[in-house]
Amino acid sequence: MKIDRKTPHGGIGISLEAIASIAGKALEGCYGIVGLAARAGLIDTVKEVLRAKDYGQGIYVRKLAKGGYEVDVYVCCAEGVKIPEVLAEAQKKIAYELDCAFGIKTAVNAYCLIIEEAKK
């Protein structure tokens, strides 16, 4: 699935994977976020911090029926940070980057699945 835009010069297609990639890049610089976490069921909670190439497993994008897009982000946070504040800043940064890159308004949901000890 992709976003289709019409301009006076022709059509533009933006894939949902491109949106996930921009969202993942926006998270790289966020304070308190160690990486992405794979969304897993409650039964098989496997600790897995994903690398940059695995944005598709930690970020899910879908088109809403009423128009617009929704991005779900599953992250691994550092121990000792204020998780609600870290997630709120991540939501703001992702929404801003997607608006700048594609001109789309998105609802961003951020979930902390793993808390990891700070590396020394």
C-alpha positions as CSV (number, residue, x, y, z in Angstrom):
1,M,0.0,0.0,0.0
2,K,1.2,3.5,-0.7
3,I,0.3,7.1,-0.6
4,D,-0.7,8.6,-4.0
5,R,-0.3,12.3,-4.6
6,K,-1.2,14.2,-7.7
7,T,0.7,17.3,-8.7
8,P,0.6,19.5,-11.8
9,H,3.8,17.7,-12.9
10,G,2.5,14.1,-12.4
11,G,1.8,11.6,-9.7
12,I,3.9,10.7,-6.7
13,G,3.8,7.4,-4.9
14,I,5.1,7.0,-1.3
15,S,5.2,3.5,0.2
16,L,4.3,2.8,3.8
17,E,7.8,1.4,4.2
18,A,9.2,4.8,3.4
19,I,7.1,6.4,6.1
20,A,8.4,3.7,8.6
21,S,11.9,4.5,7.5
22,I,11.6,8.2,8.2
23,A,10.0,7.5,11.5
24,G,12.8,5.1,12.5
25,K,15.4,7.7,11.5
26,A,13.7,10.3,13.6
27,L,13.9,8.0,16.6
28,E,17.7,7.6,16.3
29,G,18.4,10.9,17.9
30,C,15.8,10.8,20.6
31,Y,17.1,10.9,24.2
32,G,16.3,7.8,26.3
33,I,15.5,5.5,23.3
34,V,18.0,2.7,22.9
35,G,16.4,1.1,19.8
36,L,13.3,-0.4,18.3
37,A,11.6,-3.5,19.8
38,A,9.8,-6.2,17.9
39,R,6.1,-6.3,18.7
40,A,5.5,-9.7,20.3
41,G,2.6,-11.3,22.0
42,L,2.4,-11.7,25.7
43,I,3.1,-15.4,25.4
44,D,6.4,-15.1,23.6
45,T,8.1,-12.0,25.0
46,V,11.5,-12.2,23.4
47,K,13.9,-9.4,24.1
48,E,15.1,-8.2,20.8
49,V,16.5,-4.7,20.1
50,L,16.2,-4.1,16.4
51,R,18.9,-2.4,14.3
52,A,18.3,0.3,11.7
53,K,17.6,-2.1,8.8
54,D,14.7,-3.6,10.8
55,Y,12.4,-0.6,10.9
56,G,9.6,-2.7,9.4
57,Q,9.4,-4.9,12.5
58,G,9.3,-2.1,15.2
59,I,7.2,0.5,13.3
60,Y,3.8,-0.2,11.9
61,V,2.0,2.3,9.5
62,R,-1.6,2.1,8.4
63,K,-4.0,4.3,6.6
64,L,-7.1,5.3,8.5
65,A,-10.6,5.0,7.0
66,K,-11.4,8.6,7.8
67,G,-8.2,9.8,6.1
68,G,-4.8,10.3,7.4
69,Y,-2.2,7.8,8.7
70,E,-1.4,6.2,12.1
71,V,2.1,5.1,13.1
72,D,2.7,2.6,15.9
73,V,6.2,2.6,17.3
74,Y,7.6,0.0,19.7
75,V,10.8,1.0,21.4
76,C,13.3,0.0,24.0
77,C,14.0,2.7,26.5
78,A,17.0,3.3,28.7
79,E,16.7,2.6,32.4
80,G,16.4,5.6,34.6
81,V,14.6,8.0,32.2
82,K,11.1,9.3,32.5
83,I,9.4,7.0,30.1
84,P,6.2,9.1,29.5
85,E,8.3,12.2,28.6
86,V,10.6,10.2,26.4
87,L,7.7,8.7,24.5
88,A,5.9,12.1,24.2
89,E,9.1,13.6,22.7
90,A,9.4,10.7,20.3
91,Q,5.8,11.2,19.1
92,K,6.4,14.9,18.5
93,K,9.6,14.3,16.6
94,I,8.1,11.5,14.4
95,A,5.0,13.6,13.5
96,Y,7.2,16.6,12.7
97,E,9.6,14.7,10.5
98,L,6.8,13.0,8.6
99,D,5.1,16.4,8.1
100,C,8.4,17.9,6.8
101,A,9.3,15.0,4.5
102,F,5.9,14.1,3.0
103,G,3.5,16.8,4.1
104,I,1.2,14.3,5.8
105,K,-0.4,14.6,9.2
106,T,-0.1,11.4,11.3
107,A,-1.2,10.1,14.7
108,V,1.7,8.5,16.4
109,N,1.4,5.9,19.1
110,A,4.6,5.1,21.1
111,Y,4.9,2.0,23.3
112,C,7.9,1.0,25.5
113,L,8.2,-2.7,25.4
114,I,11.7,-3.1,27.0
115,I,13.7,-1.2,29.5
116,E,17.4,-1.7,29.1
117,E,20.2,-1.0,31.5
118,A,22.5,1.9,30.5
119,K,25.8,0.8,29.0
120,K,28.9,1.9,30.8
